[in-house]
């Protein structure tokens, strides 16, 4: 049949069905004060209009792809989408990723204890009176239970993270200096709290 069509000089019709578009690497939405809930309040250093809710895919601890949400400053959206696309490509696992307003009073300790990867939260740096970069939407905490914070007084955050001070553990998602996941951030100019001395904050990445 095809030979007869070609011999007659006829042109076969082109298929007009467009291929399905690839899944979005990140979708971006404005946010309101009501949507931010307890994570924002009047007097915070940024207004809701300066923030965006970003949905990005990530590889879960179950080996499957999920979509999570982070609230970040509008001027960090492109970087955050790029970073998490690369983390997924590297198959770096993340247990969960949702905005901190899902926890009572947007409590950072509760979010960390739940090993929840998050970004914006209008809070200060404990004991300093200075705003954290999280209050600007310019910091991300990644798998915070298994990548804890430790200061020189021995305070560990979250409070259930002491077993993970042993950085020789083989748990998936632990971050170490030189890891591809760490380089995904620092090669784009982000600072990693694991490079600090007091405190050491293995979960924390910021781009002020």
Number of C-alpha atoms within 10 A of each C-alpha: 6 8 8 9 11 11 9 8 9 10 8 9 6 6 6 6 6 6 6 6 6 6 7 9 15 19 14 17 11 14 17 15 14 11 13 22 16 18 24 23 16 10 8 16 15 16 16 19 12 15 24 23 22 23 20 23 21 26 22 20 14 10 13 9 15 15 16 20 21 24 31 25 25 19 13 17 22 12 15 22 19 16 18 21 18 17 20 19 11 13 16 20 22 25 21 20 25 18 22 27 19 15 16 13 12 20 16 20 16 17 24 26 18 17 24 22 25 28 28 28 27 23 22 15 12 9 6 8 9 11 15 20 22 25 23 24 29 24 27 25 25 27 28 28 28 27 28 29 25 21 13 10 8 9 12 19 20 22 14 15 20 17 11 16 15 10 14 9 11 8 10 13 19 24 20 16 12 10 10 16 22 20 16 19 22 16 10 12 14 20 18 23 18 22 13 11 11 13 17 19 22 28 24 24 24 20 17 14
